[in-house]
Structure formats: structure tokens, C-alpha cells
């Protein structure tokens, strides 16, 4: 079974541009969540999509948005990039079962975004 | 709100040493607790988890016990190997289903 695939692996953008990151979950998984990882702030939750609907959202500005397609693939978009958006962006997939809080997440290797 | 505090690194040990990485949490209700590991150049992997008080999660020689009375979930291993060098993250998920992460602890094992 293929794992979680994130593309591209590396991205270099300049301030003011926009960027789209892609995440393909494990087959059969309906939930995709996104995280930002930086040396200063650590890991922070961005949002979660389940069955094409945003189900949960962290505390990020509206420049950060996402969507999920009918095949569960997800994209994350950041508009008007700022220097502080430089980070490793991780996505994780899961079945999306909310009968308990202990569901395992499967992570991709991430997209390293550098904003110059 | 919910939060996780874990010991700062890096933690440097010699091979076969005993490892403890401290993790304490603040949460309402009864969250699930996790340890994830991130090897260099890779994404995060679940190492172990525990769902309720006194549960012990274990995997690959690592153990952690859910201690409600001390709100802790310390990670331990009796004898570390060079291959255990990685960054370890403690995390919790409560009733809002958001994963809240600790800052991560970098572990360096020297042969």
C-alpha cells in the first residue's frame, strides 16, 4: 500500500507570490490534515478535511486555505507569501474515525517551502 | 486550552544508555496521548500511544505510561541504539480532535 505522498518536495518562492501544495493520502483514507513545522514555533495544526469538507481549523490567517477532492487528495494554498511562511508543511491522512481520539495519523515526508 | 510541554534538547547519550524524555500536558477531560518520531529527512511516524489513565504504550523497546495524577507521559527506553537518533514529539488529542504538539526533543546517540 502506497504511503502519503506530498508534492513537490521543495519549493522556492518570493514574497507576495502564492503557492499550492499537494497531498495524496493512503488509499481508503478520507481525512487529510495539514501541519506547519518551523524551528521557532514547532508543529502547528492548520486544518483538516474529511469527505471534501473542512472539519477542523487551527489559528492561521485566511491566506492559508485548502480543499479536498472527491478522491480524497488535498491541496493547500498560501497566498501573498511572507518570509515567515518558510516552513516544512506536512500532511497526514487517516480513516477519519471520530469514535475515539486515539486514531493513528500517517504522515508524508513534507514540502519544504522557502520564501525569499 | 490544551498544551504539551516536553524537555528541551538536544539530548546526547552513549549507545546502550537509559533514555527518558519528559512530557507533561494540560488538558480538560481525557485526551489520548502520543509519541511520534521524526527521522532525518522523513515525515513523522507514530511510535506509541495511550488512551486512558495507567495505559502503557510500547513499541521498538520504547515505553510510556499515561499518568493522570501527574499529567505526564514520559518516554523511556532501557538501552538506546545509534539508530534511535531522531526528533521525538509528544502530542495529545482531546475532544476537539486537534493534535497538540510538544516542541520536540532531538536525541543524539553516540557509538
Interface residues (C-beta under 8 A of the other chain):
Chain A: X4 X33 X35 X42 X43 X44 X45 X48 X55 X56 X58 X90 X92 X98 X100 X101 X102 X104 X105 X107 X108 X109 X110
Chain B: X31 X32 X34 X36 X41 X42 X43 X44 X45 X46 X49 X50 X51 X89 X91 X93 X94 X95 X96 X97 X98 X99 X100 X101 X102 X103 X104
